[in-house]
Amino acid sequence: MPLLPSRAAALWMVLLVTPALFSLNMLVSRLVAGWLPPVNLTFWRWFLTALFAGALVIPGIVKSLPVIRREWARLLLLGAIGMSLCGLSAYEAGHTTSTANIALIYASSPVMMVLLEWAFGKGQLGTAQGAGIGMCLLGVLAIVARGDLGILARMSFVTGDLWSLSGAIGWAAYSYLLRHMPSELEFSVRLPALCAAGAIAIAPFALMETLGTGGLPLTLKSLAMLGFIVVIASYASYVAYAALQRMTSVSFAGLAVYVSPFYAAFYGWLFVDESLQGFHLIGAAMVLAGVWLASRHPGRREQLVPL
């Protein structure tokens, strides 16, 4: 049945807003580089997001405590990978690479998830999927090598690009585990639980960073940035994606993957004075076309950006 005009307008508005929110964290990684310590920032991001999101659903959390106790191990694993590793990778990447590079490399994570599905016998690789994987990986290489084949020969990659790649691999692993570790928790409760798990997982490393180089500076500017990260770049982005999933199929919601790098590139140009180069355009075309091909599974819906 066709959507009503008002519902269709709302759907497209959420589709446009969701990747805009997700991409903000790529911009944040550049803005805080050399200013806020990445491990501490990751810890406080998820700790405060857990408090913020949890405060809104206290009755639900209390009711779900028996389930949380049963699922604590999987929550800790998911939080360590999806929140701690992926968040830290983006913040570390921001020191030496561009917003567009981070977003485009992260955009390859659905292809890595397809590979994981195949490697663990949960999916099959057809001709289109194989071609998509190859195209996406070549696109990532074009971005990492910045269009210079000599970089590949010398293996002299920019550290930030390698951090972005580790984050993309981590997000693929998180997405795979999230799909194959079903939970009894509702989204509104599971989100703060995962955020809390991410904070717990990275807390020892945040303490080590604090003892070694100092913790998060308590200034009005840093607290304002942290508040923005928690409320907008973290909580609002996940809630927007959940809303998009409720309004339509998960495969349609996955279109957010394709749009995010363009928002990130725009943010980098507007706020960090970054410019797009030829290798960005070639890499983007190959990565996004590869993701589209690799994520095609006729007859069933796919969730490209879970949670």
Secondary structure, DSSP 8 states (H G I E B T S, - for coil): ----HHHHHHHHHHHHHHHHHHHHHHHHHHHSTTTS-HHHHHHHHHHHHHHHHHHTTHHHHHHHHHHHHHTHHHHHHHIIIIIIIHHHHHHHHTTTS-HHHHHHHHTTHHHHHHHHHHHTTS----HHHHHHHHHHHHHHHHHHTTT-HHHHHHT---HHHHHHHHHHHHHHHHHHHHHHS--SS-HHHHHHHHHHHHHHHHHHHHHHHHHHH------HHHHHHHHHIIIIIIIIHHHHHHHHHHHS-HHHHTTHHHHHHHHHHHHHHHHS-----HHHHHHHHHHHHHHHHHT--TTS---SS--
